[in-house]
Amino acid sequence: MCPHQPPCPLAEAPDRDAAQLLTHCPEQGWSLLCNGVVCFEDTGELLPDGQPIGPRRPLMALGAVA
């Protein structure tokens, strides 16, 4: 149970990355959030049930069309 007020988003929620940071290990490239989600520096995630979420890639900006 999340002790924060307002409570952190659940691991299944679309905004799960907004949960409070519990542990940060930059030398290993991961962080643990209050909702149990492990976030990796490549933007991939591991949910508490073991389900992996692939890295989010930034969209390439489209050039101006003349």
C-alpha positions in Angstrom: 0.0 0.0 0.0 1.4 3.4 -1.0 2.0 5.7 1.9 2.1 8.9 -0.2 -0.7 11.4 -0.5 -2.1 11.5 -3.0 -1.4 7.8 -3.6 1.0 6.8 -6.4 -0.5 5.4 -9.6 -0.8 1.6 -9.7 1.7 -0.4 -11.7 -1.1 -1.2 -14.2 -2.0 2.5 -14.7 -0.9 4.3 -17.9 0.8 7.0 -15.7 2.7 4.4 -13.6 6.0 6.3 -14.2 4.6 9.2 -12.0 5.0 7.0 -8.8 7.6 8.2 -6.2 11.2 7.0 -6.5 12.2 4.5 -3.8 15.7 3.4 -5.0 17.9 4.6 -7.8 21.0 2.7 -9.0 22.5 4.7 -11.8 25.6 2.5 -11.9 23.3 -0.4 -12.8 20.9 1.6 -14.9 17.6 1.1 -13.0 15.3 2.7 -10.5 12.5 1.2 -8.3 9.2 3.1 -8.0 6.8 3.0 -5.1 4.3 1.0 -7.1 6.9 -1.8 -7.6 7.8 -0.9 -11.2 11.5 -1.2 -12.1 12.4 1.5 -14.7 15.5 1.1 -16.8 17.6 3.9 -18.2 16.7 2.8 -21.8 13.0 3.6 -20.8 12.1 -0.1 -20.6 10.2 -1.2 -17.5 9.5 -4.4 -15.5 6.1 -4.6 -13.8 5.8 -6.3 -10.4 4.2 -9.3 -12.0 7.3 -9.8 -14.2 5.7 -8.4 -17.4 8.3 -6.5 -19.4 7.5 -3.2 -21.1 9.7 -2.4 -24.1 11.7 0.8 -24.3 9.8 3.8 -25.6 11.7 5.3 -28.6 11.4 9.1 -29.3 9.5 9.9 -32.4 11.6 11.3 -35.2 10.7 14.9 -36.0 9.4 15.3 -39.5 11.1 17.8 -41.7 9.2 20.8 -43.0 7.3 20.1 -46.2 7.7 22.8 -48.9 
